[in-house]
Amino acid sequence: MKSTLLKALVWSGVCAPASFALSLYDTAPPIGLPESYAVRYSANLSMGYDDNLNSTKNNREGGGFVNFGVGASYADHESVTHISYSAHIGGTLYDNKANGTDEQLFSDMSLSASMTHSFTPGSTYSLSVSASYKPEPDYENGISASRTQGDCLNWSISNAYSQAIDARWSWTLTAGYSGNIYSNSAYQYDDRQYINTGLSLNYKYSPLTSYSLSTSYRFDFRRVGLDSNNLYVTLGMNSSLSPVSSISLSAGMQTKFIDGENNLYPTVRMGYNRKLTEGLSMSAYVSFDNENVDTYGGFGNYLSNATWRVGATTNYRLSPKVSFNFDVSLLDANYEDGTHGLKNRDRLTWTASAGMTYMFTQSLSGNIRYTYTRQTGYSEYYRNVMSAGLGYSF
């Protein structure tokens, strides 16, 4: 498997970008112009209660926790080279043993950065990097676990080069590298890495709408179990529907080569952003892909892992001091074509959360949040997490 991984790295140009968007919420074009600002610093402290630290059905264990951290962010969109970054360092301390380990302190660290440079008006290079080290990567990053499994290093690096052919036609070359690595040895059987590269031909139908024909390759490298090679051909559309909304849609076919078999599957991805009214905005995504996550069954391997990922988030600013946030996400994984007698199985995980933020001053804020997670099918559990805290920025 390692020799195949090395060949894939060389074939992709060792560019180190990502097989997925940094977040599926980034699928649709952003609304409005990006804001530039000097370095901003922040600090946060919150306390809460988790009634199922182990994310299990029969070994439920509840306990309080304290989450803490500091962060910094910066954005420059006025220069020839646009640069932005956001970094956070912190942790979560439980008063009980969590995640089926003897550890009570877990990391809460993340980093994201982006850079875009225009060599000429028709020639652009962009680079995006995202990394986190914490127990629960977000489901919308496309390669996350479906439950807490101890500290996990999750990363995604992507770059793209676009070149105009004429006023309407252009081509874009992309490449990527991403993955999940677990610190807890009990879960390292699902360690995995992804490498991809792709080429698309783009047509600018109007100043607000463009279409594309794309072909891409993704190699899934697993620490334990079977690797897979994936070839995609898709048709796509990106459109700013109005000054307050945007949409992105792609659909096509995926050819998955695994364990000597070559199977054809549909693939779909959609993203949507909208500012509904003054102070109210929402984003949503839908993704369908035949993945290769948690497919090792101890003595066999699932060759098909058809997965739906759906999510939506809404932000509402009631007043200059009070704002609300609502999130819902769904991860529906179906496992079929098991080797060595593995029976078909499925797993549905959905999460809903609601929060409120109150601005005491321009720099000091308070927040409360509640999250409910439910998993059915294979490895059932439910979980409630409540927290309240303070944030300070300057």
N, C-alpha and C positions, 0 to 999 in steps of 0.2 A: 504493500500500500504506500510505503514511503517513497519508493522510486516513482510510482505513478504521480504522487503529489509533486515531486520535484519537477517532473516533466511538464505538469500542468502549470507550475510557476514560470518555467522558462517559456512555455507556449504563450502565456498571457503577457509576456513582456516584463515580468517582475514589476509591474506597475503598482501592485498592492492596493487596488480599490475594492469596492464591495459588491457582493452578489445581491444585495437588497438595498433599498433606500435606507438611510439612517433611521427613519421611522416611516411607517406606512401613512402617517398623517402628512408627510412631506410629498406625497404622490402628486397632489394637485398644485398648480402654480400658486405662489403666495399672492395675497391681495394687497395692493398699495405698494408704495416705495419703502425699502428698508430704512430704518433709522440708524444714524450714526451717533455714537456717544463715547465719552471718555471712560476710563476704567471705573467700574462700579464694584463695590465690595458688599458682602452680605454675611449675616450670621443667623443661625436658627437654633432653637431649643424647644423640644416638645416632649410631652409625656402621654402615654396611652396604655391600652390593654388589648391583648391579642388572645382570643379564646381557643386557638388551635395552632400553637407554635410549630407543631410537626406536620401540619397539613395532611393529616391522616384521619381515617374513619374510626378506627378502633383504639388508637393511642392518643386520644385528644389530651392536650396539656395546655392550660391557659397560664398567662402571666403578664405582668406589667413590663413596660419598657420605657427607655429614655432615648430619644434620637437627638443628635447634635451635629453641627457642622458649620463650616465657613466656606465662602465661595467668592468668585470674581468673574466678571464678564466685560467684554469690550467689543466694539464694532466700528469699523471705518469703511464706509461705502462711498466716500467722496474721492478717494485717490484712484489712480489707474488700476492698481491692484486692490481689490476689496478683501478685507480681512475681518473675521469675527471669531470670538472664542468664548467659551463658558466653562468654568471648572468648579468642582465642589469636592471638599474633603470632609469626611465625618464618619459617624458610626452609630450603631444601635446597640444599647446595652439592655439585656433582658434580666429580670430577676429570677428566671428559671431557665433550665436547659432547653434549647430550641433546636429545631430541625433535625432531631434524632442524633445529636452530637453531644459532647461534653463541653461545648463552647457556649458562652453567654454573650460575648461581644462580637458583633459582626460589622463588616465594613459598609460604608455608604459613600462611595467615591465615584465620580463621573467626570468626563471631559468630552467636549465637542468643539470642533473648530472647522472653519471653512475659509477657502481662498479662491478668488476668481481673478484671472488676469486676461486682459484683451491685448493680444499682440498687434492686431489691426481691427478695424470695425467688423470684419467678417471672420476673424480667427480668435477663438476663446478657449482657455484652459481653466478647469475648475477642479478643486480638491476638497473633499470633505472627510473628516475623521470623527469617530465617536467611539468612546470606550467607557465601560463601567465595571466596578468590582463591588458587588453587593449580592444579597441572597436572591433577589427577585428582579431579573431583567424584565422590561416591559414587553407585553405580548406583541405590540405592534412593530417591534424591530424585525420581525420575520423569522428569527431563529431562536427564540427564547424557549425555556422550559415551560411546562404547564403548571408548575407548583414550586414552592420553595425547596431548595436542595442545598442549603449552605451557601457560603460565599462563592460567587461565580464570576470569572473574567469573561466579559462579553465585549467584542470589538467589531467595528466595521469601518473600513477605509475605502473610499471610492474616488475615482477621478474620471474626467471626461474631456475630450478634445473635440471641438466643433469647428468646421470649416465651411464657409459659404461657397457655393458653386456659382450662383447668380443671385438676383434679388429675391427669388422665391425658394430656390433649392439649396440644401446644405446636407452635409453628412456629419455624423458624430461617432467617435470611437470611445468605448468605455471599457473599464476593467475593474476588478474588485477582489478584495480579500476580507473575510470576516470569520467569526467563530465563537464558540462557547467552550470554556475550560473550567471544570469544577474543582474546588479545593478539597472537597470531601471525597475520600477514596471510594465511598459506597456508591457514588454517582458518576464516577469517571468513565464508566462504560459508555456513557452518552457524550463524552467529549467529541467535538466535531469542528471541522473547518470547511470553509467554502471559498472557491476561487471561480471567478467568472470573467468573461470578456465578451464584448458585443459590438455590432456595427449597425447603424440605422441610417436610412435615407429619409430626409425630412422635407416636407412641402409646406410653405407658408401660404395658406389659403387667403388669409386676411391679416391685418395687424393684430388681431386678437385670437386667431385660430390657426393651428398647424396640425398636419397629419404626418404619420411616420410608418415606415415599414422596417421592422427590425429582426435581426437574427442574433442569437446569443448562445453562449455555451457556459454551463456551470458544472463544476466538479465538486461533489460532496465527499469529503474525506472523514471517515469515522475512526476513532481510536479502537473501538471494538465493534465488530459487525461488518456489513458489506458496504463498500463505497458505491457511488453511482455517478454516471455521466449523463448530463441532461442538455438537450439541444432544443431551443425555443425559436419559433417563428411567430411574430405577432404584428397586428395592425393597431395603431394607437392614435389618439387625438388629445390635444391639449387646447383648452379654450378659456379665456377670460370672458365669461358670459356677460358681465357688466362690471362697473367699477366696484361692486360689492360682492362678486361671486366668481368662482373659477371651478373648473372640472378637468379631470384627466381620466382617460379610459383606454385600456389596452386589452385585447383578446386574441387568442391564437391557439397553437398546439405545442405540447411539450412531448419530446421523445426521451424516454428514460431508459438507459441501458444499465442493468444491474444483474449480477449473477448469471451472465450469459443470455439474459432475456432482454428484448427490446420492445417496449410497450408505448402506446400513444395515449396521451391524456389532454383534455382541454385545460387552458389556463386563462385566468381573468384577473385584472386589477383595476380598481377605480378609486379615485379620491375626489373629495368635494369640500370646498370652503365657501362660507357665506357670512356676511355681516347682515343679520336680519333687521335690526333696528339700531338706534343709537344705544350703545352700551351692551348689545346682545350679539354674539357671534357663535358659530358652530363649525366643526370640522368632522368629516367622516371618511372611512375607508372600507373597502371590501377587497379581499384577496382570496384566490383559489389556486393552489399549487400542489403538486405531488411531491411532498417533502421527504426527508430521510432523518426524522427526529425520533429518538427513543424506539428505534425499530429492532433492536437486539433483544431477543426473548430468552436469553440464557443458554439455549441449545439450538436455536434457529434464528431466522431473520425474516422480517416482513419486507416484501419487495415493493409493496404499494402503501403509501402513506398520504392519501388524499386529505387535504386540510383546508378548511375555511377559516379565515380570520376576518372578523368584522368589528368595527369600533366607531364610537362617536363621542365627542366632547362638546360641551356647551358652556360658555362663559357669559355671565350676566352681571353688569355693573348697575346696581340699584341706585346708588348715589356716590358722590366722591369718596365716601368712607366705607360703604358696604358693597361687597361683590360676592357672587356665588359661582360655584363650578360643579358640573355634573358630568360623570363619565360612565360609559358602559362598553364592555368589550366581550367578545365571544371567540373561543378557539375550539373548533370542532375537528378532531383528528380521527380518521378512519383507517384501520390497519387490515390489510388483506394480503392474499398470496403468500402466506407464511410457509417457510421451509421446515422440514423435519416435523411435520404434523402440527405446527402452530395454528390455532383456531383464530378466525377473524375476531377482531375486537374494535371497540370505538371508545372515545373519551370526549366528553363535552365539558368545557370549562367556561364559565361566564362570571364576570365581575362587574359590580355596580358600586359607584361611590358618589358621595355628595360632600361638599365642603363650603364653608363661609369664611371670608376674610374681612376683618375690620381694621381700618387705618386709624390708629390713635393719633399719630402725627404723620408728616410726610415721610419719615424714616422708620417709624415703629409700627408694626402691625401684629394683630392677633388672629389666630385661625383655629377652626375646629373641623374635623373630618371623620367620616364613617365610610368603611368599605366592607362589602359583603362578597365573598367568593364561594361559588358552588361548583363542584365537579361531580359528574355522573358517568356511569359506564365503568371502564377499567379504572381502578384506584379512586374510589369515591371519597369525598370529604366535603365539609362546609366550614366556613371560617368568618368570624366577625372581628374587625379591627377598628378601634376608636382612638382618636388622639386629639390633643389640644396643645397649642404652642404659641411661641412668639417669634417674630422675624425682625431683623434690623438691617437696614441697607444705607449706604452712604457713598 
